[in-house]
Amino acid sequence: MNLLYDEKNDSHHYTIDTLTLHALSLGIPIVTNNEKEFNRVPNLKVENWIAG
């Protein structure tokens, strides 16, 4: 999996990848209701505060 921006990614994926890399570098979870988008990333903690 390549999390770095390339010409095939659109701005949405660039934003997702930037947030993901930042969270991984700090060791903090991503809090989102869109778990599917982030669960593809190994070692990333994902929390959904809406689903409980």
MIDOBA-171981 format. One line per field, with one value per residue: z, x, y of N, C-alpha, C, O, CB in turn; chain. Coordinates in steps of 0.001 Angstrom, whole numbers. Each point is the difference from the previous one (the first is absolute). Glycine has a CB too. Layout:
<rs>
nZ <- c(Z|...) $
nX <- c(X|...) $
nY <- c(Y|...) $
caZ <- c(Z|...) $
caX <- c(X|...) $
caY <- c(Y|...) $
cZ <- c(Z|...) $
cX <- c(X|...) $
cY <- c(Y|...) $
oZ <- c(Z|...) $
oX <- c(X|...) $
oY <- c(Y|...) $
cbZ <- c(Z|...) $
cbX <- c(X|...) $
cbY <- c(Y|...) $
kette <- c(A|...) $
</rs>
This chain:
<rs>
nZ <- c(0|-2156|3069|-2843|-1038|-2482|-1845|1638|2240|-1049|1757|1270|118|1060|2595|561|6|2093|2183|-272|635|2621|1361|-475|1464|2730|213|-1196|-510|-2838|2328|-2857|483|-1893|2100|-3162|204|2137|-716|-2294|2776|696|2818|-325|3340|-2105|2760|-1639|2430|-1932|1293|3152) $
nX <- c(840|1577|-926|1318|-2436|65|-1188|-1975|-808|-2623|1253|-1150|2884|1355|-1788|651|3089|-47|-1487|2019|2555|-1209|-696|2872|1425|-1722|136|-3132|-2072|-154|-2225|-1366|-3063|2601|440|308|2333|1674|-308|2436|1924|1423|-843|-3123|-729|-2726|-1178|-2798|-157|-2414|270|156) $
nY <- c(-1180|2105|1450|1450|1782|-2187|2041|-2113|2315|1550|2018|-2775|-1124|2713|-209|-3007|505|2386|-1695|-2392|1581|1329|-2737|-1216|2404|-385|-3395|1403|-2375|1172|1313|-1597|-233|-1411|-3069|-44|2142|-1714|-3224|689|462|-3145|1395|1529|-249|-227|1675|-697|2674|-1373|-2836|1050) $
caZ <- c(0|-87|579|-484|-1104|-1375|-940|-93|1136|-44|1204|1149|478|514|1349|833|207|845|1367|431|295|1183|1164|206|506|1389|770|492|-845|-864|442|-1219|-236|-1258|373|-1164|-675|769|444|-963|381|1125|1212|288|924|-506|958|-490|1166|-350|121|1405) $
caX <- c(-840|744|-781|464|-784|472|-936|-1218|-861|-599|272|-595|945|1170|-350|-90|1350|721|-495|438|1434|190|-434|983|1257|-209|-508|-1339|-1049|-885|-1394|-789|-1154|333|1020|444|1069|1232|356|926|1363|512|499|-711|-1123|-1183|-1093|-1248|-733|-1416|-509|118) $
caY <- c(1180|1246|1082|1290|550|-101|605|-789|351|1318|782|-698|-1004|700|448|-1198|-513|947|-204|-1321|45|838|-778|-1072|568|413|-1137|326|-582|792|-78|172|-857|-660|-977|-775|743|-10|-1351|-588|377|-786|670|1244|-142|691|56|561|470|7|-1366|-404) $
cZ <- c(0|523|-489|-1220|-1335|-924|-99|1136|-216|1318|1251|568|532|1430|964|316|901|1460|578|388|1251|1270|306|610|1461|893|590|-921|-917|541|-1200|9|-1287|242|-1193|-694|714|444|-956|400|1195|1135|306|926|-524|1063|-640|1215|-270|254|1432|182) $
cX <- c(885|-872|423|-793|663|-1087|-1317|-968|-623|248|-586|988|1281|-255|-57|1400|815|-429|500|1470|283|-390|989|1288|-107|-477|-1375|-1053|-645|-1411|-863|-1224|206|1131|570|1192|1344|440|944|1462|461|509|-653|-1163|-1161|-1085|-1209|-831|-1494|-612|88|1000) $
cY <- c(1243|1124|1373|432|-290|526|-757|308|1366|715|-653|-1015|631|460|-1174|-516|911|-154|-1327|3|824|-764|-1121|544|410|-1143|250|-622|1035|-194|341|-900|-807|-1007|-747|669|-150|-1394|-710|208|-825|900|1343|-297|839|-84|647|384|59|-1374|-516|-1005) $
oZ <- c(836|-590|404|-787|-138|459|-427|-128|-603|888|1086|1209|934|856|1110|1149|823|894|1165|1064|793|992|1165|890|733|1225|1057|-1161|253|184|-518|690|-354|-517|-20|-437|-642|314|325|-588|1078|-242|934|-284|-282|502|-715|673|944|582|369|1123) $
oX <- c(890|-1035|-569|-457|1215|-1085|-1001|-1198|610|647|561|231|610|875|526|298|776|845|390|364|872|729|319|580|987|-21|-335|291|34|-438|52|-31|-838|1106|1188|925|1050|1174|507|904|-586|581|420|-826|157|-304|118|-551|-782|-1080|-679|227) $
oY <- c(154|310|1015|-830|134|359|576|-249|883|-555|142|-34|-521|-131|85|-324|-486|-31|-78|-500|-355|30|-240|-622|-49|125|-535|-286|1204|-1136|1116|-1019|-830|162|-321|-684|-35|-197|-1074|-594|101|1057|682|-867|1188|-1082|995|-872|110|-103|-958|-450) $
cbZ <- c(381|-1385|1571|1679|1648|103|-831|-1011|2140|-2503|-2493|-2186|-2578|-3185|-2084|-2165|-3053|-2835|-1722|-2549|-3235|-2384|-1707|-2829|-3032|-2065|-544|2174|1532|-2261|2935|-1932|1558|-811|2189|133|-166|436|804|-1188|-1946|-1368|-1363|-1944|2261|-2922|2617|-2817|-251|-2308|-2731|-771) $
cbX <- c(-2731|2364|246|2739|-2069|2552|2948|2503|810|-2400|-532|-2539|-1560|-264|-1811|-2535|-887|-656|-2430|-2080|-384|-1168|-2710|-1560|-471|-502|2669|567|-456|1958|519|2107|-667|-1829|-2328|-3277|-2764|-1774|-2696|-2610|204|36|1698|1493|1402|900|1507|614|2781|1497|1358|-2480) $
cbY <- c(-1399|-1151|-2436|343|1661|-2351|268|-1533|-2266|-251|1918|342|-1086|872|1825|-257|-598|1630|1443|-525|108|2032|777|-632|841|2149|-54|2450|-2886|896|-490|1630|2480|1892|84|-158|1661|2461|958|976|2229|-2884|-1820|1842|-1594|551|-876|-522|1195|1889|546|962) $
kette <- c(A|A|A|A|A|A|A|A|A|A|A|A|A|A|A|A|A|A|A|A|A|A|A|A|A|A|A|A|A|A|A|A|A|A|A|A|A|A|A|A|A|A|A|A|A|A|A|A|A|A|A|A) $
</rs>
